[in-house]
Amino acid sequence: MADSSNPITSVAPSSSPITSVSASYPPSYHSGPQHGNQLLNRLTLDMRGERITVERDTLMNLPESVLLALFPNGLLLSRPPMLDGDGYGMDGSMMEHDEEEEEHLFAVDFDPGSFDYVLSFFKNASDTFYGNDGHPAGLYNAQQALLPSSILYRGPAQGTQGFDPTLEGNPLITKQPIIVLREELEYFAIPPAAIPPSSLSNGDKSHGHPLAGKAATNAAGQPSPELLRLKRECGKALMERRKVFTALQRNVSKEGNLAEQHLIDMLCTSGFSRDDEWGYRALEPSRCCISSISLVLLNTGIEHHYPQDDATSDTESEDMKAKRDSPMDAHVTLDDQQMNTAQKLLLFWRKPARKCWWDGVEVEIPLAGDSKQNATVKVWARRVWTLELSLTDEAILVPV
């Protein structure tokens, strides 16, 4: 059971909005037949104007947190018998039906670049672990030597010292584990307030902020062009801060939260580096929000040691190198301590956990659109992290 004192491992329902996950989570991504309807083998997603066709099995192999962002109301993968007059399917998703192409189009409010990053990472991880047409012998085949039931097993026999019966049911050996870390950063730029002349000594107005009084709203509450520009520039400045752990480490230094420091240490031990940058980061359209995601392979402590021969890299052909470095020829070892650390992350398998905190920073933005002079602006940022462990299956296909 997750430790409730840890700000990101508490996955049980809680009264705290920071550490809890809804009791109704996850929503339904049903892949079974509904009233005899035919299953959709592939779906066409309209992601902010870009159409992406993806296989059903590929979609269902994605992390739960990504599926939740794609389909917040859940998803029925059976072909609906009809659409209602508003063009919505039975699951509430916006759909279009093209009778000529037999295409069901799902409107999805999700960044297509982020989606491509996730699919590409999972495809590469799956090919390396399970193999593909070019290299059928993946890491999966070599790791069978760690399973006592395998004919390739060369470890201690059952009943002898060193035999580990838990290896047989360990999913971190038979599947490729991937750590999924997402961040939703909502930022609120604080427009500099105009200083009343009476508060300035001897009428000196040089001490006021250069943007004071310009970035404001009118009597109707509509933002001025300068206020809109200020928000855009603050977003650009925050986009350049790509380090994954900088904000959380700053919060640890300010609050002295040992649980948050433990979280950073655990992630860095499990596959991240302390200086890692976000794998994909983008501003959300028409919102003061930045979405970021990073995927890393979980460090399970399994190492593949390849045999070396006398051939040098200058004289070896590519075919010779591929044959020498075949996973089936590797000697596989297991670091038990690292595997124990990795198994702690199984708490987050299909159970994404969230952490939220506020962060106050200052950014430098241009005084005007083409100005080379900068001004300092205060920004409040609400950061929401979502941490999840995903276990990949075979046959991850890239979108058409």
C-alpha positions, 0 to 999 in steps of 0.5 A: 500500500502506498505511503500516504506521507509521500506527496506522490505515492498516495493513490488511494482516495483522500481528502487532500486535492494534492495527493488524491486520485478520484475513486472513479479513476480510471475511466472506461476505455472499453475494448469489448463488444457492445450489443454485438457491435463490430470493434474498431480496428483503427481510429482516426483522431483529429488532433487540433486539425491534424488527422492521425490514424492509429491502430486500436491495439497501439492506442490501448497500450498507451499509458493510462495518464495519456489515455485520460488526457486523450479521452477524459470521458472514456472511450468505447472502441466498438463501432456505434450503430448510430450517431445522435443529431449533434454528431456525438457517439454513445460515449460522448466523443465528437465523431464523424462518420464517412460512409465512403471511407468507413472512417470514424473520426474522433475529435481530440484536444491533445498536442499532436507533437506530444502524441508523436513523441509518446508513440515513437518512444514506445515503438523504439522501446518495443522494437528493442525489447521484443525485436522486429523484422530486422532484428527478431531476437530482442532483449526479451528472449535473452532475459528468459534466462532469468526465469526458473521455468525457462529452458535457458535458465542457468541460475541456482536450482530450486531449493538451493541457496540463492534461488529467488522464486519471485522472479517467475512472476516479475513483470519487469523481466517479461515486459519493457517498463517505461516511466511516464512523467507529465507536467501541466504548468498553468502560469499567471503573470502579475502585471506591474501596478502603476505607482501613484505619484503621491507615493514617489519622493519629490515627484520622481517617476523614474522608480516605477516599473517600465511596464506599469499601467500598460499591461492592464484591463479596460473598464469592460474587463478586456485585456489590453494588447500589452497585457496579452503580449506580456502573457505570451512573453512570460510563456516563452520565457518559461518554455526555455526552462526545460530542466525536469527537476529544477522547480521541484528542487527549488521547492525542496530547498524552500520548504525542506520537504524530505518526501519531495527530495526522496521522490527526486532521488527515487526517479534519478535512481530509476532512470532519470538524470538530475540534469534531464530536460523534458522530452517534449514541451509545448505551450497550449493554444489559447491558454496560459499553460505549458504541457511537458512530458518525459519518458525513460526506460526503467532501470531494473538492474538487468544488464546484458553483457555481450561477448567480445572478439578480436575484431576491431570496429574498423574491420568489422562489417555492420552484419558482423557487429549485429551478429556479435551484439545479438541479445541471444548471445548476451550474458544476462545478470541481475542487480537484486538491489536495483530490481528491488528499487525498481519494483517500488514503481509498480505502485504506479502501474495503471495507477497514475499519482499526482502532485500539485504545488505553487511556484513563484518565479521571476522572468525577463521579457522584452519591454516591447516586441522588438526591444532589446531591453528587458524587464523583470515580471513576477509569475505564479505557476501552478504545477501538476505532476503525474507519475505512472509506470507503463509496461509495453506489449509487442507490436507497437505501430506508428500512426499512419 
